[in-house]
Amino acid sequence: MKITPYGAAGGEVTGSAYLVETDSASVLIDCGLFQGGKDAAARNRAPLGCKVAELDAVVLTHGHLDHTGRLPLLAKAGYSGPVYATPATIEMTGLILRDSAKIQSQDIERQNRKRERAGESPLEPLYSLAEAEQVLLQLQPATLEESFDVAPGIRARMIEAGHMLGSASIELAVREGGRERLVAFSGDLGPTNAPILKHAETFPKADAVFLETTYGDRDHRPFRETAIEFFEIIKQAVAAGGKILVPTFAVGRAQLLTMLLAYAFRKGLVKPIPVFLDSPMAIEAWKIYERHVELFDDEMLQFIHDGSVRKDLATMKPSVTAEDSKKINDIIGSCLVMAGSGMCTAGRILHHFKQNLWKPETHVIIVGYQAYGSLGRRLVEGEKMVKIFGEQIAVKAHIHTLGGFSAHAGQTDLLKWFEPLAGGRPLVVLTHGEDGPRRELAKQIQQRHGLKPLLPGLREVIEV
Ligand code: ZN
């Protein structure tokens, strides 16, 4: 068989998509959007590269946009077959693709107003909400641990990946020329020490392994230490009477922080303060979490069983409308605000920054990856003056960076995941990582197991 990465290869982390081709079938694993970088928009607009008419099925590892964001384009190009995913991933994909379509149409409207003034012809959005809805109808549920037919000669099985609600690693059993070969795709793997979700499982054997390498070169700070620091910052801010602003990704990180606050309030580690979940998408994502408690780990289930999380979070208010969000400005004294976007490039967090960044009693807590060039990155790097909505704002707030809340496995966890597979001496293919982390993980695998991983470029065909 031939396997070709159509994204998240050649030293990048977005645009995940692998095409698996045999004599009799062709299956796509993920179909993600390219994000960040100047040419992302053009690359997303370019044809996917595979023959859509020959595609038998798509299988998704999880709902994040960089793994699902080009699905509507596939449907637009004529694909009408099944897209298999876990039930929670189906719900997450719905939430994320609808949001993506809305953001794109807003962006395009803004760009087109400029283009019109410049006498240029208008652009079309990458896909419309209706086109996103169309592909959502093609999603079909697959149960974790159960194998199912996806295409002639190809069966799939998914196991927990511990990265986001519904996330899975995928094993394909491919029958060709009278023999069966097993191919494992890690998808994005979660860290083993984070709460809420079950930890990543691994497959017992494989002939080929496609492993993510986002943090292939390092480990995160332990979760416990990070949580303690988070609580300390809140106490400092409360003592100074300042607001605590947390730019947060709406799916995953927002839920993790909310549960941590529930824990801290219940255990008396932090006195309850007003908390605002100022993100309609994070509120929607919460509802999906509540429908899938079967994916929670034992500790989380025990925590829910031992007391009422709603009671713990009695001081938390969801801010659904823009009016709700504006009212947060009127709060006197300390409160904690979680708002998007996660990298401070857009969204409600910018309004809160404009109102509070210039106050020395404000604390900003950065809990996620901040891409080069984003406002979040500039704050992390200590810029003293930033432009928000065209206005210069002095940065007098305390800026804290907490690296231990990552949703990705660090190097030790990646190696541990791979360990049981190493004995079978599989072909190892490292993807979904920048060049430094990818090369470092390759070195580790070579030293420990004597295997020489492939580090493919984009569209580089791999024979298995
Ligand atoms: Zn992901």
Residues whose N, C-alpha, C, O or C-beta is under 5 A from the ligand:
A	BS01	ZN	H64 D188
